[in-house]
């Protein structure tokens, strides 16, 4: 597959094209699994300044022109691109036209390119793209990746190859913008409010003092590292935003701290000796990098710059947004591709295996919730997916009860298509039973080996090789 990752950030926009290698793998079971086993970068764009029309709007024409030019330089047409993601990150995600633009660009970018946004997702993708996730399989304890760009710092905690939680901060290199003389050109509102509470008299139009800027970035760095390395309620930090996931149980200690993003790229540069040197990029990025190094010296942990620091998110967007289904799928390929399908998670009764009536009721409740949340008034347009968790027993009575309840619920609601997403390998069996029960009149898509959460959205692409079907699980969160 040819994959693209496009990252529209607070300060920069970039894209990367990769060729992904897919293999049919056999594990302990006799059922095959399709896995992405290799990636070769075939083209990387330079960094572009993210074009803005104003403080609240992205320049969509300029952005389209940038990306169209990069496709041409890569020798690719949008129809050549099979998969990938356009992710809008940092402060750019709060612009008025952010959601419309990212969806438009996803449609332009290729056959199966999805639109994604949100700090939690950005944190995970950056940690995957930087290599922190893979590193967590090699060592004990947690590997934390902090992706620090122009407007946000997004942290993902990895242990044993999976993300345990995320935290997002209003900490970034371009939250304070300055000219070459140190005059403050722009203060982002959230930082202006914070500085007012902290007693700093710095406002737009003022001349900044080097030591004052060092004090500000020093406080940010101390808060950032203290929140990450000393487990507590992260919401006590005034610069945390979103809904941080709670720490459950005893969190493993942090073994390594990785830093990606534009600020991560500056970590290995020497410290700033003058105001002119500190603001050489028109912002406080160099000072923030310097302050992070100093703050980390107070802990027994060393900061590590990632190999692809500035491109970690865009690499993650291009490689790690696609899952592959294919062991036991049941698919009417004439229905594909499907985009932006919301997911309703099946809530199981406590005794699912022995309570078939309770299982049927759970399926019916999931379909009822889907209709309530996503109904359009036109039954044929009612599309949502019901997720079947992996703890479901793989027995014929259970499979038949799920299929029967799904068929009855879809018929009752006038739905034309049933979409079921199974964590384990029961999809073909469930689809076959639905086909038999409805005499082939109910069209359905049943996919396996895909883990989704309640509230996620999925895109389902064309089959790539026989029954190998790409599925993108995404989170669309545009901050108010």
Secondary structure as a PSIPRED ss2 file (coil, helix, strand):
# PSIPRED VFORMAT (PSIPRED V4.0)

   1 X C   1.000  0.000  0.000
   2 X E   0.000  0.000  1.000
   3 X E   0.000  0.000  1.000
   4 X E   0.000  0.000  1.000
   5 X E   0.000  0.000  1.000
   6 X E   0.000  0.000  1.000
   7 X E   0.000  0.000  1.000
   8 X E   0.000  0.000  1.000
   9 X C   1.000  0.000  0.000
  10 X C   1.000  0.000  0.000
  11 X C   1.000  0.000  0.000
  12 X E   0.000  0.000  1.000
  13 X E   0.000  0.000  1.000
  14 X E   0.000  0.000  1.000
  15 X E   0.000  0.000  1.000
  16 X E   0.000  0.000  1.000
  17 X E   0.000  0.000  1.000
  18 X E   0.000  0.000  1.000
  19 X E   0.000  0.000  1.000
  20 X E   0.000  0.000  1.000
  21 X E   0.000  0.000  1.000
  22 X E   0.000  0.000  1.000
  23 X E   0.000  0.000  1.000
  24 X E   0.000  0.000  1.000
  25 X E   0.000  0.000  1.000
  26 X E   0.000  0.000  1.000
  27 X C   1.000  0.000  0.000
  28 X C   1.000  0.000  0.000
  29 X C   1.000  0.000  0.000
  30 X C   1.000  0.000  0.000
  31 X C   1.000  0.000  0.000
  32 X E   0.000  0.000  1.000
  33 X E   0.000  0.000  1.000
  34 X E   0.000  0.000  1.000
  35 X E   0.000  0.000  1.000
  36 X E   0.000  0.000  1.000
  37 X E   0.000  0.000  1.000
  38 X E   0.000  0.000  1.000
  39 X E   0.000  0.000  1.000
  40 X E   0.000  0.000  1.000
  41 X E   0.000  0.000  1.000
  42 X E   0.000  0.000  1.000
  43 X E   0.000  0.000  1.000
  44 X E   0.000  0.000  1.000
  45 X C   1.000  0.000  0.000
  46 X C   1.000  0.000  0.000
  47 X C   1.000  0.000  0.000
  48 X E   0.000  0.000  1.000
  49 X E   0.000  0.000  1.000
  50 X C   1.000  0.000  0.000
  51 X C   1.000  0.000  0.000
  52 X E   0.000  0.000  1.000
  53 X C   1.000  0.000  0.000
  54 X C   1.000  0.000  0.000
  55 X C   1.000  0.000  0.000
  56 X C   1.000  0.000  0.000
  57 X C   1.000  0.000  0.000
  58 X E   0.000  0.000  1.000
  59 X C   1.000  0.000  0.000
  60 X H   0.000  1.000  0.000
  61 X H   0.000  1.000  0.000
  62 X H   0.000  1.000  0.000
  63 X H   0.000  1.000  0.000
  64 X H   0.000  1.000  0.000
  65 X H   0.000  1.000  0.000
  66 X H   0.000  1.000  0.000
  67 X H   0.000  1.000  0.000
  68 X H   0.000  1.000  0.000
  69 X H   0.000  1.000  0.000
  70 X H   0.000  1.000  0.000
  71 X H   0.000  1.000  0.000
  72 X H   0.000  1.000  0.000
  73 X H   0.000  1.000  0.000
  74 X H   0.000  1.000  0.000
  75 X C   1.000  0.000  0.000
  76 X C   1.000  0.000  0.000
  77 X C   1.000  0.000  0.000
  78 X H   0.000  1.000  0.000
  79 X H   0.000  1.000  0.000
  80 X H   0.000  1.000  0.000
  81 X C   1.000  0.000  0.000
  82 X C   1.000  0.000  0.000
  83 X E   0.000  0.000  1.000
  84 X E   0.000  0.000  1.000
  85 X E   0.000  0.000  1.000
  86 X E   0.000  0.000  1.000
  87 X E   0.000  0.000  1.000
  88 X E   0.000  0.000  1.000
  89 X C   1.000  0.000  0.000
  90 X H   0.000  1.000  0.000
  91 X H   0.000  1.000  0.000
  92 X H   0.000  1.000  0.000
  93 X H   0.000  1.000  0.000
  94 X H   0.000  1.000  0.000
  95 X C   1.000  0.000  0.000
  96 X C   1.000  0.000  0.000
  97 X C   1.000  0.000  0.000
  98 X H   0.000  1.000  0.000
  99 X H   0.000  1.000  0.000
 100 X H   0.000  1.000  0.000
 101 X H   0.000  1.000  0.000
 102 X H   0.000  1.000  0.000
 103 X H   0.000  1.000  0.000
 104 X H   0.000  1.000  0.000
 105 X H   0.000  1.000  0.000
 106 X H   0.000  1.000  0.000
 107 X H   0.000  1.000  0.000
 108 X H   0.000  1.000  0.000
 109 X H   0.000  1.000  0.000
 110 X C   1.000  0.000  0.000
 111 X C   1.000  0.000  0.000
 112 X C   1.000  0.000  0.000
 113 X E   0.000  0.000  1.000
 114 X E   0.000  0.000  1.000
 115 X E   0.000  0.000  1.000
 116 X E   0.000  0.000  1.000
 117 X E   0.000  0.000  1.000
 118 X C   1.000  0.000  0.000
 119 X H   0.000  1.000  0.000
 120 X H   0.000  1.000  0.000
 121 X H   0.000  1.000  0.000
 122 X H   0.000  1.000  0.000
 123 X H   0.000  1.000  0.000
 124 X H   0.000  1.000  0.000
 125 X H   0.000  1.000  0.000
 126 X H   0.000  1.000  0.000
 127 X H   0.000  1.000  0.000
 128 X H   0.000  1.000  0.000
 129 X H   0.000  1.000  0.000
 130 X H   0.000  1.000  0.000
 131 X C   1.000  0.000  0.000
 132 X H   0.000  1.000  0.000
 133 X H   0.000  1.000  0.000
 134 X H   0.000  1.000  0.000
 135 X H   0.000  1.000  0.000
 136 X C   1.000  0.000  0.000
 137 X C   1.000  0.000  0.000
 138 X C   1.000  0.000  0.000
 139 X C   1.000  0.000  0.000
 140 X C   1.000  0.000  0.000
 141 X C   1.000  0.000  0.000
 142 X E   0.000  0.000  1.000
 143 X E   0.000  0.000  1.000
 144 X E   0.000  0.000  1.000
 145 X E   0.000  0.000  1.000
 146 X E   0.000  0.000  1.000
 147 X E   0.000  0.000  1.000
 148 X E   0.000  0.000  1.000
 149 X C   1.000  0.000  0.000
 150 X C   1.000  0.000  0.000
 151 X C   1.000  0.000  0.000
 152 X C   1.000  0.000  0.000
 153 X E   0.000  0.000  1.000
 154 X E   0.000  0.000  1.000
 155 X E   0.000  0.000  1.000
 156 X E   0.000  0.000  1.000
 157 X E   0.000  0.000  1.000
 158 X E   0.000  0.000  1.000
 159 X E   0.000  0.000  1.000
 160 X C   1.000  0.000  0.000
 161 X C   1.000  0.000  0.000
 162 X E   0.000  0.000  1.000
 163 X E   0.000  0.000  1.000
 164 X E   0.000  0.000  1.000
 165 X E   0.000  0.000  1.000
 166 X E   0.000  0.000  1.000
 167 X E   0.000  0.000  1.000
 168 X E   0.000  0.000  1.000
 169 X E   0.000  0.000  1.000
 170 X C   1.000  0.000  0.000
 171 X C   1.000  0.000  0.000
 172 X C   1.000  0.000  0.000
 173 X C   1.000  0.000  0.000
 174 X C   1.000  0.000  0.000
 175 X C   1.000  0.000  0.000
 176 X E   0.000  0.000  1.000
 177 X E   0.000  0.000  1.000
 178 X E   0.000  0.000  1.000
 179 X C   1.000  0.000  0.000
 180 X C   1.000  0.000  0.000
 181 X C   1.000  0.000  0.000
 182 X C   1.000  0.000  0.000
 183 X E   0.000  0.000  1.000
 184 X E   0.000  0.000  1.000
 185 X E   0.000  0.000  1.000
 186 X E   0.000  0.000  1.000
 187 X E   0.000  0.000  1.000
 188 X C   1.000  0.000  0.000
 189 X H   0.000  1.000  0.000
 190 X H   0.000  1.000  0.000
 191 X H   0.000  1.000  0.000
 192 X H   0.000  1.000  0.000
 193 X H   0.000  1.000  0.000
 194 X H   0.000  1.000  0.000
 195 X H   0.000  1.000  0.000
 196 X H   0.000  1.000  0.000
 197 X H   0.000  1.000  0.000
 198 X H   0.000  1.000  0.000
 199 X C   1.000  0.000  0.000
 200 X C   1.000  0.000  0.000
 201 X C   1.000  0.000  0.000
 202 X C   1.000  0.000  0.000
 203 X C   1.000  0.000  0.000
 204 X C   1.000  0.000  0.000
 205 X C   1.000  0.000  0.000
 206 X C   1.000  0.000  0.000
 207 X E   0.000  0.000  1.000
 208 X C   1.000  0.000  0.000
 209 X C   1.000  0.000  0.000
 210 X H   0.000  1.000  0.000
 211 X H   0.000  1.000  0.000
 212 X H   0.000  1.000  0.000
 213 X H   0.000  1.000  0.000
 214 X H   0.000  1.000  0.000
 215 X H   0.000  1.000  0.000
 216 X H   0.000  1.000  0.000
 217 X H   0.000  1.000  0.000
 218 X H   0.000  1.000  0.000
 219 X H   0.000  1.000  0.000
 220 X H   0.000  1.000  0.000
 221 X H   0.000  1.000  0.000
 222 X H   0.000  1.000  0.000
 223 X H   0.000  1.000  0.000
 224 X H   0.000  1.000  0.000
 225 X H   0.000  1.000  0.000
 226 X H   0.000  1.000  0.000
 227 X H   0.000  1.000  0.000
 228 X H   0.000  1.000  0.000
 229 X H   0.000  1.000  0.000
 230 X C   1.000  0.000  0.000
 231 X C   1.000  0.000  0.000
 232 X C   1.000  0.000  0.000
 233 X C   1.000  0.000  0.000
 234 X H   0.000  1.000  0.000
 235 X H   0.000  1.000  0.000
 236 X H   0.000  1.000  0.000
 237 X C   1.000  0.000  0.000
 238 X C   1.000  0.000  0.000
 239 X C   1.000  0.000  0.000
 240 X E   0.000  0.000  1.000
 241 X E   0.000  0.000  1.000
 242 X C   1.000  0.000  0.000
 243 X C   1.000  0.000  0.000
 244 X C   1.000  0.000  0.000
 245 X C   1.000  0.000  0.000
 246 X C   1.000  0.000  0.000
 247 X C   1.000  0.000  0.000
 248 X C   1.000  0.000  0.000
 249 X C   1.000  0.000  0.000
 250 X C   1.000  0.000  0.000
 251 X C   1.000  0.000  0.000
 252 X C   1.000  0.000  0.000
 253 X C   1.000  0.000  0.000
 254 X E   0.000  0.000  1.000
 255 X E   0.000  0.000  1.000
 256 X E   0.000  0.000  1.000
 257 X E   0.000  0.000  1.000
 258 X E   0.000  0.000  1.000
 259 X E   0.000  0.000  1.000
 260 X E   0.000  0.000  1.000
 261 X H   0.000  1.000  0.000
 262 X H   0.000  1.000  0.000
 263 X H   0.000  1.000  0.000
 264 X H   0.000  1.000  0.000
 265 X H   0.000  1.000  0.000
 266 X C   1.000  0.000  0.000
 267 X C   1.000  0.000  0.000
 268 X C   1.000  0.000  0.000
 269 X C   1.000  0.000  0.000
 270 X C   1.000  0.000  0.000
 271 X C   1.000  0.000  0.000
 272 X C   1.000  0.000  0.000
 273 X C   1.000  0.000  0.000
 274 X C   1.000  0.000  0.000
 275 X H   0.000  1.000  0.000
 276 X H   0.000  1.000  0.000
 277 X H   0.000  1.000  0.000
 278 X H   0.000  1.000  0.000
 279 X C   1.000  0.000  0.000
 280 X C   1.000  0.000  0.000
 281 X C   1.000  0.000  0.000
 282 X C   1.000  0.000  0.000
 283 X E   0.000  0.000  1.000
 284 X C   1.000  0.000  0.000
 285 X H   0.000  1.000  0.000
 286 X H   0.000  1.000  0.000
 287 X H   0.000  1.000  0.000
 288 X H   0.000  1.000  0.000
 289 X H   0.000  1.000  0.000
 290 X H   0.000  1.000  0.000
 291 X H   0.000  1.000  0.000
 292 X H   0.000  1.000  0.000
 293 X H   0.000  1.000  0.000
 294 X H   0.000  1.000  0.000
 295 X H   0.000  1.000  0.000
 296 X H   0.000  1.000  0.000
 297 X C   1.000  0.000  0.000
 298 X C   1.000  0.000  0.000
 299 X C   1.000  0.000  0.000
 300 X C   1.000  0.000  0.000
 301 X C   1.000  0.000  0.000
 302 X C   1.000  0.000  0.000
 303 X E   0.000  0.000  1.000
 304 X E   0.000  0.000  1.000
 305 X E   0.000  0.000  1.000
 306 X C   1.000  0.000  0.000
 307 X C   1.000  0.000  0.000
 308 X C   1.000  0.000  0.000
 309 X H   0.000  1.000  0.000
 310 X H   0.000  1.000  0.000
 311 X H   0.000  1.000  0.000
 312 X H   0.000  1.000  0.000
 313 X H   0.000  1.000  0.000
 314 X H   0.000  1.000  0.000
 315 X H   0.000  1.000  0.000
 316 X H   0.000  1.000  0.000
 317 X H   0.000  1.000  0.000
 318 X H   0.000  1.000  0.000
 319 X H   0.000  1.000  0.000
 320 X C   1.000  0.000  0.000
 321 X C   1.000  0.000  0.000
 322 X E   0.000  0.000  1.000
 323 X E   0.000  0.000  1.000
 324 X E   0.000  0.000  1.000
 325 X E   0.000  0.000  1.000
 326 X C   1.000  0.000  0.000
 327 X C   1.000  0.000  0.000
 328 X C   1.000  0.000  0.000
 329 X C   1.000  0.000  0.000
 330 X E   0.000  0.000  1.000
 331 X E   0.000  0.000  1.000
 332 X C   1.000  0.000  0.000
 333 X H   0.000  1.000  0.000
 334 X H   0.000  1.000  0.000
 335 X H   0.000  1.000  0.000
 336 X C   1.000  0.000  0.000
 337 X C   1.000  0.000  0.000
 338 X E   0.000  0.000  1.000
 339 X E   0.000  0.000  1.000
 340 X E   0.000  0.000  1.000
 341 X E   0.000  0.000  1.000
 342 X E   0.000  0.000  1.000
 343 X E   0.000  0.000  1.000
 344 X E   0.000  0.000  1.000
 345 X E   0.000  0.000  1.000
 346 X C   1.000  0.000  0.000
 347 X C   1.000  0.000  0.000
 348 X C   1.000  0.000  0.000
 349 X C   1.000  0.000  0.000
 350 X C   1.000  0.000  0.000
 351 X C   1.000  0.000  0.000
 352 X C   1.000  0.000  0.000
 353 X C   1.000  0.000  0.000
 354 X C   1.000  0.000  0.000
 355 X C   1.000  0.000  0.000
 356 X H   0.000  1.000  0.000
 357 X H   0.000  1.000  0.000
 358 X H   0.000  1.000  0.000
 359 X H   0.000  1.000  0.000
 360 X H   0.000  1.000  0.000
 361 X H   0.000  1.000  0.000
 362 X H   0.000  1.000  0.000
 363 X H   0.000  1.000  0.000
 364 X H   0.000  1.000  0.000
 365 X H   0.000  1.000  0.000
 366 X H   0.000  1.000  0.000
 367 X H   0.000  1.000  0.000
 368 X H   0.000  1.000  0.000
 369 X H   0.000  1.000  0.000
 370 X H   0.000  1.000  0.000
 371 X H   0.000  1.000  0.000
 372 X H   0.000  1.000  0.000
 373 X H   0.000  1.000  0.000
 374 X H   0.000  1.000  0.000
 375 X C   1.000  0.000  0.000
 376 X C   1.000  0.000  0.000
 377 X C   1.000  0.000  0.000
 378 X C   1.000  0.000  0.000
 379 X H   0.000  1.000  0.000
 380 X H   0.000  1.000  0.000
 381 X H   0.000  1.000  0.000
 382 X C   1.000  0.000  0.000
 383 X C   1.000  0.000  0.000
 384 X E   0.000  0.000  1.000
 385 X E   0.000  0.000  1.000
 386 X E   0.000  0.000  1.000
 387 X E   0.000  0.000  1.000
 388 X E   0.000  0.000  1.000
 389 X C   1.000  0.000  0.000
 390 X C   1.000  0.000  0.000
 391 X C   1.000  0.000  0.000
 392 X C   1.000  0.000  0.000
 393 X C   1.000  0.000  0.000
 394 X C   1.000  0.000  0.000
 395 X C   1.000  0.000  0.000
 396 X H   0.000  1.000  0.000
 397 X H   0.000  1.000  0.000
 398 X H   0.000  1.000  0.000
 399 X H   0.000  1.000  0.000
 400 X H   0.000  1.000  0.000
 401 X H   0.000  1.000  0.000
 402 X H   0.000  1.000  0.000
 403 X H   0.000  1.000  0.000
 404 X H   0.000  1.000  0.000
 405 X H   0.000  1.000  0.000
 406 X H   0.000  1.000  0.000
 407 X H   0.000  1.000  0.000
 408 X H   0.000  1.000  0.000
 409 X H   0.000  1.000  0.000
 410 X H   0.000  1.000  0.000
 411 X H   0.000  1.000  0.000
 412 X H   0.000  1.000  0.000
 413 X C   1.000  0.000  0.000
 414 X C   1.000  0.000  0.000
 415 X C   1.000  0.000  0.000
 416 X C   1.000  0.000  0.000
 417 X E   0.000  0.000  1.000
 418 X E   0.000  0.000  1.000
 419 X E   0.000  0.000  1.000
 420 X E   0.000  0.000  1.000
 421 X E   0.000  0.000  1.000
 422 X E   0.000  0.000  1.000
 423 X C   1.000  0.000  0.000
 424 X C   1.000  0.000  0.000
 425 X C   1.000  0.000  0.000
 426 X C   1.000  0.000  0.000
 427 X H   0.000  1.000  0.000
 428 X H   0.000  1.000  0.000
 429 X H   0.000  1.000  0.000
 430 X H   0.000  1.000  0.000
 431 X H   0.000  1.000  0.000
 432 X H   0.000  1.000  0.000
 433 X H   0.000  1.000  0.000
 434 X H   0.000  1.000  0.000
 435 X H   0.000  1.000  0.000
 436 X H   0.000  1.000  0.000
 437 X H   0.000  1.000  0.000
 438 X C   1.000  0.000  0.000
 439 X C   1.000  0.000  0.000
 440 X C   1.000  0.000  0.000
 441 X C   1.000  0.000  0.000
 442 X C   1.000  0.000  0.000
 443 X E   0.000  0.000  1.000
 444 X E   0.000  0.000  1.000
 445 X E   0.000  0.000  1.000
 446 X E   0.000  0.000  1.000
 447 X E   0.000  0.000  1.000
 448 X C   1.000  0.000  0.000
 449 X C   1.000  0.000  0.000
 450 X C   1.000  0.000  0.000
 451 X C   1.000  0.000  0.000
 452 X C   1.000  0.000  0.000
 453 X C   1.000  0.000  0.000
 454 X C   1.000  0.000  0.000
 455 X C   1.000  0.000  0.000
 456 X C   1.000  0.000  0.000
 457 X E   0.000  0.000  1.000
 458 X E   0.000  0.000  1.000
 459 X E   0.000  0.000  1.000
 460 X E   0.000  0.000  1.000
 461 X E   0.000  0.000  1.000
 462 X E   0.000  0.000  1.000
 463 X E   0.000  0.000  1.000
 464 X E   0.000  0.000  1.000
 465 X E   0.000  0.000  1.000
 466 X C   1.000  0.000  0.000
 467 X C   1.000  0.000  0.000
 468 X E   0.000  0.000  1.000
 469 X E   0.000  0.000  1.000
 470 X E   0.000  0.000  1.000
 471 X E   0.000  0.000  1.000
 472 X E   0.000  0.000  1.000
 473 X E   0.000  0.000  1.000
 474 X E   0.000  0.000  1.000
 475 X C   1.000  0.000  0.000
 476 X E   0.000  0.000  1.000
 477 X C   1.000  0.000  0.000
 478 X C   1.000  0.000  0.000
 479 X C   1.000  0.000  0.000
 480 X C   1.000  0.000  0.000
